[in-house]
Amino acid sequence: MLFAALAGCPADQPPQCITVDTNCAPLYQPTFDAVFANTIAIGCGSGRSACHARNGEGGMSLEDPAIAHASLLAGRVTPGDPGCSELIVRTSSPGADYQMP
């Protein structure tokens, strides 16, 4: 029973911070509304990609902009410091067992 409960847990915890190249040219204005509409809603919180739809993984729903904003600022995103934002660490770590798609 314990094995089944731990099977979905990553063996390694993500690092607190990583090095992030912030010299890229964004595809759109990097405002929350633009990021939500162009990335989060489509790739993370929709019914099509249900990882963080209603009752999402990690207890985080990204279906609704207001709930997503509050969830992300509750320790998952560090404003002004992308390299120390859990969201960036988990999406920028290819091959790590804690990587999010």
C-alpha positions as CSV (number, residue, x, y, z in Angstrom):
1,M,0.0,0.0,0.0
2,L,2.8,2.4,0.9
3,F,4.5,1.7,-2.4
4,A,1.4,2.6,-4.3
5,A,1.1,5.8,-2.4
6,L,4.7,6.8,-3.2
7,A,4.7,5.6,-6.8
8,G,3.6,9.1,-8.1
9,C,6.1,11.0,-6.0
10,P,9.4,12.1,-7.6
11,A,12.5,10.7,-6.0
12,D,14.4,13.9,-6.3
13,Q,13.1,17.3,-5.0
14,P,13.7,20.2,-7.4
15,P,16.5,22.6,-6.5
16,Q,15.5,26.0,-5.0
17,C,17.0,27.9,-8.0
18,I,18.4,27.3,-11.4
19,T,20.2,29.6,-14.0
20,V,17.7,31.0,-16.4
21,D,18.5,32.9,-19.6
22,T,16.2,35.9,-19.6
23,N,17.6,37.4,-22.8
24,C,15.0,35.8,-25.1
25,A,12.4,37.7,-27.1
26,P,9.0,36.9,-25.8
27,L,6.3,35.8,-28.2
28,Y,3.8,38.1,-26.5
29,Q,3.7,40.7,-23.7
30,P,4.8,39.0,-20.5
31,T,1.8,40.1,-18.5
32,F,-0.2,37.6,-16.4
33,D,-3.3,37.9,-18.6
34,A,-1.2,37.2,-21.8
35,V,0.7,34.3,-20.2
36,F,-2.6,32.9,-18.9
37,A,-4.4,33.2,-22.2
38,N,-1.5,32.0,-24.4
39,T,0.2,29.4,-22.3
40,I,-1.4,28.4,-19.0
41,A,-5.0,28.0,-20.1
42,I,-4.1,26.2,-23.2
43,G,-1.3,24.0,-21.9
44,C,-1.9,23.5,-18.2
45,G,-5.5,24.2,-17.1
46,S,-7.8,23.2,-19.9
47,G,-9.8,20.0,-20.1
48,R,-7.6,19.0,-23.1
49,S,-4.5,18.9,-20.9
50,A,-5.9,18.2,-17.5
51,C,-2.8,18.2,-15.3
52,H,-4.0,21.4,-13.6
53,A,-7.6,21.5,-14.6
54,R,-10.3,21.3,-11.9
55,N,-8.8,19.4,-8.8
56,G,-5.4,19.5,-10.5
57,E,-2.2,17.8,-9.7
58,G,-0.5,19.2,-6.6
59,G,-3.8,20.7,-5.5
60,M,-3.4,23.4,-8.0
61,S,-6.1,24.3,-10.5
62,L,-5.1,26.6,-13.4
63,E,-8.6,26.7,-15.0
64,D,-9.6,30.1,-13.8
65,P,-7.4,33.2,-14.1
66,A,-8.1,34.4,-10.5
67,I,-7.5,31.0,-8.9
68,A,-4.4,30.4,-11.1
69,H,-2.9,33.8,-10.1
70,A,-3.4,33.2,-6.4
71,S,-2.1,29.6,-6.7
72,L,1.0,30.7,-8.6
73,L,1.8,33.5,-6.1
74,A,1.4,31.1,-3.2
75,G,5.0,29.9,-3.4
76,R,5.1,28.6,-7.0
77,V,6.3,31.8,-8.7
78,T,8.8,34.3,-7.3
79,P,8.0,37.7,-9.0
80,G,11.2,39.2,-10.5
81,D,13.2,36.0,-9.9
82,P,12.4,33.4,-12.5
83,G,15.3,31.2,-11.6
84,C,14.0,30.7,-8.1
85,S,10.4,30.2,-9.2
86,E,9.2,26.6,-8.7
87,L,7.2,26.8,-11.9
88,I,10.3,27.7,-14.0
89,V,12.5,25.1,-12.2
90,R,10.0,22.4,-12.9
91,T,9.4,23.3,-16.6
92,S,13.1,23.9,-17.3
93,S,14.6,20.7,-16.1
94,P,14.6,18.2,-18.9
95,G,15.0,14.6,-17.8
96,A,14.4,15.3,-14.1
97,D,11.7,13.3,-12.5
98,Y,10.2,16.5,-11.1
99,Q,9.9,18.1,-14.5
100,M,6.5,19.3,-15.7
101,P,5.8,19.2,-19.4
